Amino acid sequence: MASAWIDLLDGIKRRLENQGLGGRVGFGADLVALGQLSPRTTAETGRPLPVQRHWPAAGAGDELGRWIAEIGQDLGTAWRQNPNYRAAPPSTGFLDNYGYLECAGPEAPYCTPHLRLGLLLLGPRTLYPQHHHPAEEIYLPLGPGRWWKDGEGWQARVAGDVIHHPPMCGHATESGDAPLAAIYLWRGEIARAAEIG
Ligand SMILES: [Fe+2]
């Protein structure tokens, strides 16, 4: 399992380098720091989220997805939903088709107050509408989907791409006929959850 964590971090680093982002965003040093952490096993046994019916099939075609599945299974990491969305779902059925599995972060097995690393999962034909947050973010999609970013509009993205969101930059994601899984990394002001708008 420890090797799955290191394999995952190395795989993310390679994708950043392949996209020419290795030295242009600050996440390279963060990946080194994450590699120093040892996991703690969490005792979370919450009820599964409905969106989990799409996992791990949604990530099975990508090596990063397979490593995340191994890490999540071994650590018992609980799936979560943004409390802002639970309080006010952005659309009917959204909460049945949205959730994330956080591997590193203040509450996660790889415990750190500085970063978040996890997996976003959307069910098929699901729009995660425009939202923003003060943390800087990168996404690594594990399959095809459509991604919107303020100033750039909608773009088709595939596994191997890296999507960068500066702090407070509005962005959105939409899955196609298949579920969409994407690894995310947050740095900077990570305590404040994303808000719609
Ligand atoms: Fe985001």
Residues whose N, C-alpha, C, O or C-beta is under 5 A from the ligand:
A	BS01	LIG	E137
